[in-house]
């Protein structure tokens, strides 16, 4: 589900950027060209190298050039720059280590407490409670850290860091990182801390825009009891309220277990999704139960069953998307190493090149296993596949248990968020943690009832709590909320381990969000087992392989759509929301026709455009399929071993780059090959 994106954005803006003094004029604020002449940069490099020796030449050249690229007129004259570099470069190993320790300690204090403020200010927007007010939106959209790096440049801490800890490109980290010690990795991550300089106004605008987008999605609910089929029948319970797209998708999945009305319900949900994508959905049915609605014919009815005029949402969804693009694009001039959001998302944040990611995705989507798995699904369903079967979930152990039965168990077990929080140590013990460690981890996780679909938000300093948010109804936690909660708890456990048990604070976390998604998927797959419903079955591993493969097949196509749309936006930066809508629909059709139409039918199908992540989480989607691949390789690694011990061994590596992390953890880089091989094996075994 939604991970710790709020924290991710905050850290990205704090660590990657710095801003000019708020009292400077607009000309200074928008300065992006180098202020220090090249000749002076070369002179400083030569003087320092001549003085300190060739052994320091790399650090001197990289550091001086980095500082020169960040120095602005308000920071001092060119001579001031020269004096700073000569007086602040540290060549002594012991002194450099002391500087590192001081910076690391103080950054933890600063980031940790800013994060706590951010959590509290956003709580009214994210947690169940009174109706959101305009003042809540003002505070929730306020970036408390926007002026932090302004101060760090003013007091020269940012320059001191950039001068003494070189920035390494992804290519350099890939080539050299395998031989680095833990301390060298920590120094390299310190070198990532100040590589760009963004005005506070831009940071605030991005924070505000992302917050508004999240609020739009968090309140995008469909009252399912108000849906009607062509006979005027109500198929869903009157109190069912589902968020788009997560709730709609999960309800569609659950109806594979309903042999009577399940298929009709799925087709109705599919119709709702199509209306959301093309924006023909009536505004009157979004987050409102005032009218009944037939999503197939798009007719709207009042309480007396009379047809009433409807007004389509039109382009609101794509206006929100477009605002995100424009907000994130503001970073481009200030990000010399990662000059577009696409490059920032892949080289900068994921740290896997876009071309490598797309190659993995297209390799699986075009693999012969797709047709074989689809044929296997058809044999189980006893019908031809339809487009919404992209979400087929009948591979799961216990997948045939009706959701109402599961909800009866979860609502009784977890009548409140507090009940789940109390049970967290027991969940960890069932997963393999020793009681003392289970209690230690659980003591650093708090559970809240969420307005939205749910998310996990990690701490930003040691011994602070991570936050698990999921939906809890008045009658307790339904199965959907529980399933999401187990997923999010996986994130929380990773967040807690990688914050508190990694040797260097600067290396806390994971290489990218795909790695925390991997843990979340591993936890989520065990949700029934945690309820005591696991059925020991020697074929379980085969079903899990097929489930992972089909999940990858689903989300890889969605990710390609997301990537194509962002490429289109950069090629058409002045596009309107209407043009963006057409571009999203066009990209969804193109990817569908390339990889899905021959399997699931529906030429020119738009279904891949339904994902809410596109609207409020810029270029986050590719992390999910990467997470599936990583999760599968990790799942194979932990098979027959203690999950807790293996997680501790793997995840205490912290945030080194992904491919090195994987080689250390499972012995090979991220790949589709293990999953394809396991899929072949599963098909052979299950077809017997």
PyMOL commands that set and color helices and strands:
alter all, ss='L'
color gray80, all
select helices_A, chain A and resi 5-16+26-29+38-52+54-70+73-75+78-88+93-126+134-140+148-154+157-164+170-179+182-191+200-218+224-226+246-257+262-278+283-285+316-329+332-334+341-350+354-365+369-381+387-391+403-413+417-430+435-442+479-500+505-507+513-524+527-530+540-571+577-595+597-600+607-609+613-616+622-638+643-651+658-666+673-686
alter helices_A, ss='H'
color red, helices_A
select strands_A, chain A and resi 221-223+241-243+292-294+299-301+307-308+445-449+455-457+466-470
alter strands_A, ss='S'
color yellow, strands_A
deselect
rebuild
show_as cartoon
